[in-house]
Amino acid sequence: MSGLDDILGGGLTPDRLYLVEGTPGTGKTTLGLGFLLAGAKVGETGLYITLAETEVELRAVAKTHGWSLDPISLFEMVPAEGLAEDQEQTLLHPSEVELGETLRGIMAKVDEVHPTRVVIDSLSELRLLAQSPIRYRRQILALKHFFTTRACTVLVLDDKSTSGSDVQLHSIAHGVISLEQILSGFGAQRRRVHIVKMRGVRFRGGYHDFEIERGGLRVYPRLVAADHGTEYADDFVSTGSVEFDALLGGGLVPGTATLLTGPAGVGKTTASVQSMVAALERGDHAVYFLFDERLPTLMRRSAALGMDLQPYVDSGQLLLRAIDPAELSPGEFAGAVRQAVEDHDAKVVVIDSLNAYLQSMPNEQFLILQMHELLTYLGQLGVVSLLILGLHGVMGDIRSDIDLSYLADTVLQLRYFEAYGEVRQAISVIKTRTAKHERTIREFRIADSGVAFGAPLRDFQGVLTGVPTFSGESKTLLASDAGTGAGHAG
């Protein structure tokens, strides 16, 4: 589990006892089995001691992951013959005898197998047998001391069946790994892990998303931008349009994030695809994360505008990923971005759109923090980031779910406006931190070959309000598709 090793700064310190806690269904058993099988791959002996599940159930779990448990030893501490009447303790309190027998059985099996790695599942059974916190703590300390003399790395699993946190157990264990499962109002459950303590290890704190997949746990370490960075050229790169480049003050700059805002259908996706295709034609790799529309729709629409993406997808130069925000955790998305940049060498990342991504976050504050870290990470690796943010409304009072403009290095504002009885589109650069951009408002149109730009709308006042007033004589609007003569190329 490379993701968990990453969080732990390389892995677990050998010959120590660790606590893995979590409610049922969080993946403790899968983690324990994966831990033993990872040891078996490097020649280490593994022992799984189960106090609750049967060997048949464990092998069924392993089968769902495509694992064989033959390389490790399974020891079932709840034999069926233990239910017979002659096995019941009558003279003494059953728990007093059964606890001692259970611990002696564990120790005897360890001395028999001589394992390097041990998993005990679960402590809740020992806690019930102990009856009192004092006896429970004393027995766990004795168990810990026993394992230190046997050179074993031990994971003890706890299903947190008791109310509250077992602070006593936390103090005894060398490290504590907590697994959580939370339900949102809609969509799949979210799982996350955090390291409560780990003595002598500089671990990465906070919550980290993870999923239970076929083959074990897949952990997505929380992205820390400060851990990444590289040297890169920061010369302007073209958007594929001379007019668009001029509007931006020279083009797009590697290591910057460009936010395209506007109402639905105004052309944000088309402008982004055109800029991405220009990068693909230069030979760069790119990745497009699609939240809003279906992938076939994007492919057909782009091809109809003279931007066929299929050849780039077939060659592996372009990665297209349709994302369902109801099924994807923020950590998994950040992991997908990292994989595209670090493994696929993507130089352009498009996120379409942030509105859908917002729905996958618990609240607005977390979205801003997540996006800030993600954009900083992409910036330090010299990636051109294109972010699309849809706005509510068509003309006049237009608003967004969240203001992310201050996170972006460049902000493009796309708007509808009415002129001569037609709905037209205008584009302007609100800010850019990397160049001296045009202060003008240009008309643009989605044409057969992508986005066509017109001359600055100097003869119109109030374009951004949606209903401008004409204050000149020259006709600077792009030619009308309807052929009415209302507009002429400037």
MOBELCOR-V103312 format. One line per field, one symbol per residue. burial: I if it has 9 or more other C-alpha atoms within 8 Angstrom, else O. A space follows every 10 residues. Layout:
burial = ???
This chain:
burial = IOIIIIIIIO OOOOIIIIII IIIOOIIIOI IIIIOIIOII OOOIIIIIII IIOIIOOIIO IIIOIOOOIO IIIIIIIIOO OOOOOOOIOO OOOIIIIIIO OIIOIIIOII OOOOIIIIII IIIIIIIOII IOOOIIIOOO IOIIOIIIOO OIIIIIIIII OOOOOOOOII OOIIIIIIII IOOOOOOOOI IIIIIOOIOO OOIOOOOIII IOOOOIIIII IIOOIOOIIO OOOOOIIIII OOOIIIIIII IIIIIIIIII IIIIOIIIOI IIIIIIIIII OOOIIIIIII IOOOIOOIIO OIIIIIIIIO OIIOOOIIII IIOOIIOIII IIIIIOOIII IOOOIIIIII IIIIIIIIII IOOIOIIIOI OIIIIIIIII IIIIIIIIII IIIIIIOIOI OOOOOOOIII IIIIIIIIIO OOOIIIIIII IIOOOOIIOI IIIIIIOOII IIIIIIIOII IIIIIIIIOO OOOOOIIIII OOOOOOIIIO
